[in-house]
């Protein structure tokens, strides 16, 4: 592929500030990714208004690595920029600045044709399986089209491969002749996963793949993704607002707020000892098993500010119970902790980066 440019994987690991103990290979490296959307007013506004045009900073300086064979969860409330980040990774949203390197390919500067070819290696599973499947196509036609467009195999092999794919996702080959409306929500999501697998990708980006499903079906789809990841050696980015799902499925987690990463690290470390007040607030919002849990909750004030006018300094400061004057004017740097890194001024107050008292 002619768009391939050299990429220093070692450098990417060093820049990330965090790496797995086994030093596994970085498959995807994102640096200082920004996706800004200009807000267009009416034509009269643009002719006569002297005000600066407004910009929605959906993603604002995000950096992370994804190691081959691992699962990263992008988690946060609605509007935090997690879906925009996922779409930018696959070229569905063009970055305003920053770099995205996937398996040595610079995605942000690729043209349309090169991106189309690369999407064979990177597939997206959408939240709503019904709207992402063509209602006029049978399951077979959907899978066939995907395999033909991506030159996966000779035409004569497609029917056999489609039958194998159906079995792989827990459906019957006999169901290939059916249309999407003839399936339940969970089965439709299985078809979406089969379509993603049809091109033999290296990475799957799943955007809230269980959000539109009943709880019992959510579990089945999560188990299917986990099993496929292990069996096929896939790398996965799992986008969700549900932290309880993260603990189940992800090796690492990036907690996002207003277009920025607040905390990044091993899922177990983040869950055991969150470093950022925002992560702690999200964890405290989960239902607790122990009725007599005496931990002190972090309660955020108000609601998320508009990404049209994000707060200066730390983006969380208008809502954070620990905010000081410094938080309103100076953006915090990441502070390395054991297994995680978090961006909060409180973490710089002690030498070893551990907080005492407030969130202990
Ligand atoms: Fe809260 Fe300040 Fe830390 Fe931001 S930097 S999370 S406002 S204490």
Boltz pocket constraint, residues with backbone or C-beta under 6 A from the ligand:
constraints:
  - pocket:
      binder: B
      contacts: [[A, 276], [A, 277], [A, 278], [A, 314], [A, 315], [A, 316], [A, 317], [A, 318], [A, 320], [A, 321], [A, 322], [A, 323], [A, 324], [A, 327], [A, 330], [A, 332], [A, 343], [A, 344], [A, 345], [A, 346]]
      max_distance: 6.0
